[in-house]
């Protein structure tokens, strides 16, 4: 037995390179994303459009470094940042290694989701704005089943109570739950 490979360290095996694409094409991808979702809150794991999430994280990091004075930028790049800002890009997308969220952090994001979605806490599994939130919701449902069966799980009674109080749906009705959740995604993003 060798034990887990990366105990306590983020995995890099699922990283996808960010291809070099013309700025104008990236702007078009952002415009399409915004037209589709109504915002530019792109999850760093969003790999569609030639890894748009990874590119957005790179831009956010470069912007943050520039604002902190640790990176010098050309006037052309500063103008491009101005263009992104004018589109509504907030430069707050963190790369995977800065994005490990605790249960409490996910819960806070769930509350924000609920506030932005007419009081619904039903997050689609493939929620484009935050893929991790959709996966976290799925994990909470799986852990709840274990909790109900009194099997080993990571939920506490307090966490279950808190999720219940915000209207968390422990079961997604119907046999085609994944399909149903993807349909809901289009309505909620």
Buried (B, 14 or more C-beta within 10 A) or exposed (E): EEEEEEEEEBEEEEBEEBEEBEEEEBBEBBEEBBEEBEBBBBBBBBBEBBBBBBBBBBBBBBBBEBEEEEEEBEEEBEEBBEEBEEEEBBBEBBBBEEBEBEBEEBBEBBEEBBEBBEEBBBBBBBBBBBBBBBBBBBBBBEBBEEBEEEEEBEBEEEBBEBBEEEEBEEEBEEEEBBEBBBEBBEEBB
